[in-house]
Amino acid sequence: MRRTKTDKNSNRKLTFFICFFIMLAGSVLLPMFLKMHTQVQYKSIYSGYEVGEIAEKSLYAKTSIDLIDHDATEEAKQQARLSIAPVFSYSSTVSYSVISKADSLRTAVIEGNKEVLEKVLNPSLAQRVSEMKDLTLLSIAYDLVNHILSIGYYDEDEIVMAKEEGYDTITLSNLYGSALKNHEHSVSLSASVILTSNNVRQFIQSILSDALSGYSAVDGLLLEEMVLEVIEPNVNYDETLTEQRRDAAEKAVDPVVISITKGQLLIEADRVVRNEQVELLQMLITQSNNFSFLEFLGNLVFDSIVIAVGLFVFGFFLGDKNLHFVEFHILLVFSFMVSLVATYFFTLISSRLNLEFQDSFLPVFFLPLFMSEVTGYKRIGFVSATMLSAVMATLPTASIMTFFYCLVCGSSSVFLIRFFNRRIDAIYQWFFSSVSCSGITILFMVINQSSFTMIFTVILGTLINVTIAQILISSFLPVAEKVFNLPTVFRLYELAYGQSPILTRLSQAAPGTYSHCMAVADLSEVGARAIGANPLLARVGALYHDIGKIEHPEYFVENQSGVNKHDDISPSLSVAVIKSHVKVGADKGREVGLPAEIIKIIANHHGNDIIAYFYNEALKYQAASNDDRGETVKASDYSYNAEIPDFKECGIVMLADSIEAASRTVTPNASKYAKLINSIFLGKIERGQLDNSNLTMNDIKTLADTFVKTLAARNHSRIEYPDED
């Protein structure tokens, strides 16, 4: 049952999401595992030292790290809080209440309302004020109340509290009066302007001594008592505003950071271990490579974007018609996870060696090289290298140059791939990758200003990295070929030039067909190379395209020697035999385990084109038989029941097959070949046989020119040799 386009799209989406979540899980978990292991390792290295003991050996920092001194940071925060003086604010409510009382007092005296006076003042004072004859004294008292309120009358207990907390000054905010509103300034607690219940009487007396010249002492005492009775503290401690400012000052404090550089001497041998050194080691144990939630979230978001984009580009480069879409994604996930596991162990090894430049141990070669050789596309290798490099940049030991180093090394190794035809050529790949990546490693060490004391170890790490990658590729590639039946370069080369039992059977059962297949293979390979298609895939497809003619080879003209079997049967039966070789060939290809691309070439190398010879014979047969039943010869009955080619190599084999067969009917001549080829190409185009092949008109023109040259060179004429006497 043929799968619909919707089913294929659903499978592709499912494949995408499964690969995405598996790769994302590995990418996020790898840094966590490395940090957990590193923390355990640091605990064993930095613990065991006690204050006062003699150090047996010197201890150096294993990595560069910025430690947060929590005790010093907390002390700095407390100092920041203490630096904020208590904030006092004028109370407009109290001030207005006092002014209202003073107004009520003045009005009651003028109107002689003793009842109101007794509400504001105590009875004795109210009686004395009611007997006041000089109203000028009331104005002096009223102005004095306003003056005290404008200066500010403080609560003595709150001022004492501020002094006990160690403050010499306070911050006065929200001053009384519209002109000074929202203005604040610092006030010394020892200043005379701080009016409290302790000094307000003296302040009033000093003011009245100047204002009551000419009045009796009794009047001054009356006014003094009246003002003291009316006023109340209108400047109070603002606890809310003070805490807000202290909290803001505390938050503004940056953590106290202790910068430790890799290789820094922490404890010197044969010296007494000091308390501050032990505290530093404890900070190294607790803070080294802690994995915070924010760091986890950042890695999750970053890896999600990288992997999603990488998988999208990966699928785009494979194309919608790729027959191994799912298999290639499975291999991508497999090789990606192998690279992550190798990264875990290689990182631990490099940290044990205490290398300053550890990037050379990152396994960035296997994934891009393996995917390039599996798929046959270098661009797939570049995409894989970019994805892996981005993940490597999230490792605990990564620096700002890690991504670029991994990307350059991985991409350069892919660039040097020659898609060799022999497995021994992997040695050349290893050599070129080792030399180029060693040079890249030295360059990045210079850029990173790394010490060259361990340069040989670093380069050795690069060589080991490349070597292991080549060993893994040589081990896994044949397995991938076998399990997923992939048309890799090695597999196609073996099918093209190795001993194939089915081709041997074809050469014995149908020697003419075998010769035809070899000629079509030569044409297809040359044509594919000319237009940038896969020449090896085209050659193998052409070699096997007619293996179905093993069955009943005598019915095909290239295998006949004077006797034509079709002369004795009807055109309808003849066309059935001819069409059967396509299905039989595809079935035999599956039996012997040919790759899906080759089977598709076998099944579709004729497309749904009409078998013109037998169609015309059927028309002649009907006309000669004077059939009056009204039945007509249908072109569909004399056409191949297959799909038209849907990739370039299949289209090339279709054209080469038709041209090679037709070329045997004309006298070898370049102009005749050109005319024949143009006629065949035009017919294929008119009948829509190349509509889905991705062959452009420029490709078709190039193929025509190439086929003409190849046929003319192969079938060139020779001079006649003289007979011997």
Disulfide bonds with the S-S distance in Angstrom:
none
